[in-house]
Amino acid sequence: MRSGIFLIVLLIAPCLAAAQQGITGSVVVVEGNQMPGPGQKRPEAKPARRNVVVYALTNQQETTLRDGLFSDLKTERIAKTRSKRNGRFRISLPPGRYSIFVEEADGLYANVWDAEMNIHPVTVTAKTFSNVKIEITRNASF
């Protein structure tokens, strides 16, 4: 009996450790005219339910970008979750560097790059949840 309990602890320990860090945040949709100007009232961002997909850190050269959407990623998909009605999501991940996307009907969407052209990079460190805001701006004018 004692060895059975030890085996269970051994099997769930990595899962408990992984739950201590990852990515948390929100998904919002920004639409309409976002240009500043006198008397201009910009439409507010709205929370969105979307599938949030995490890949190993992905450089723009490792994918195809067409009409603002990514496809044919050559990196590994690590995890996937769905944001709630209020746009919030949380996903547990081991420490590392990742790229984060949202699924749209016709591809993966991201609109953030770093200086090396890595797509929406997020770094997860031990015992910390990195906070991100994903803004879907496909139907906005800036």
N, C-alpha and C positions, 0 to 999 in steps of 0.2 A: 504494500500500500504506500509506504513511504517513498519508494522509487517512482511510483505513478505520479505523486504530487510534485516531486522534483522534476519529472519530465514535463509536466504542465507548465511549471514556472519557467523552465528552460525555453519552451515554445512561445510563451506569451511575453517574455521579457523584451525581445526586440520590438514587438508591437507597442509596448508601453513606452519604450524609449523614443520611438518614432513619433508618438503622439505628443511629445514635449516640444516639438518645433515644426515649422512649416510656413505656410502662407495664409494670411487672412486678408480680407478686404471687401471691396464692393465693386459692382458692375453697374454703370449708368449709361444711358443713351442721351446724347446731346444732338439736337436737331435744329434746323432752321437757321436764320440769320444771326450769327454770333459777332458780327462786326460792331465795334463801338461807334457811337455817333450821338449827336444831340437828340434827346427825346427817344432814343432807341432803347426799347426794352427787350433784352435777350430772353429767349425761352429757357426755362430752367432744365437742368439735367433730371432725368427720371430714372428711378431704380429699374433694373432689368433682370429678368430670369434668363440665364444663359448657362450653357455648359462651359465650364472653365477647364481648359486643358493645359497640363504642364508637360513640357518636353525638356529633355536635356538641353543645356544652353545651345541655342541655335543661331548661327550666323546667317545673314541674308543670302550668302552664296550657297547655303545648304538647302535652299528651298526655291520654289517658284512664286513670284509675286505678280498677280494679274488682277487688274481692276480693284486694287486695294485689299485683296485677299490672298492668303498663302495656301499653297498646296504642295504636294510631293516633298514633304520634309524628309531629310535624310538622317535626322536624329531620332533618338528613341523617345516614344511617348512614355511618360513616367506615371502620370495619374490624371484622373478626371473627376470633377464634382459638378454639382449644379447650384447656382446661386439661388437664394430664396426670393420670395416675392419682393422683399425689401432690398434686393440686390446683394445682400451679404453672403459671403462664403468663407469656408475655412477648410484647409486641406493639410494633413500631416505629411511631412516629408523628412527624409534624412538631410543632414547638412550638405550643402552643395550649391552649385549655380544652375539656374533653370531659366527657361523662356516660358512665358505665360501667354496664352491665347484664349479667345472665346470662339465658340463654334457659331457660325452663321449658316444659313441654308446652303450657300454655295462655296464655303471654304472657311478657313481660319482667319480671324481678324486680330490684329495688333497694330498699334500706331506709335510705339515707343522703340527707340534704338539707342544704343550707347555709341561712343566714339569709334568703336571697332566694328560697328554694324551688327552687333548682337541684338536680336529681336526681344523686346520687353524683358530684359534681364532682371532676375531677382536672385539675391543671395540669401540662403537660409543658413543660419548659424545655430549651433547647439543651444537648446533650451530657450529658443526665441522664435516668435512668429513674426515674419516680415509682413508689414502692412502695405497693401497696394490698392490703388484706385484704377480700375479699368474703365476708360471712357470710350464708348463707341461713337465715333464722330463721322461716320460714313455719309450721313444725310444732313451735315451742317456746313455752313459757309463761314469761312474765317477771313 
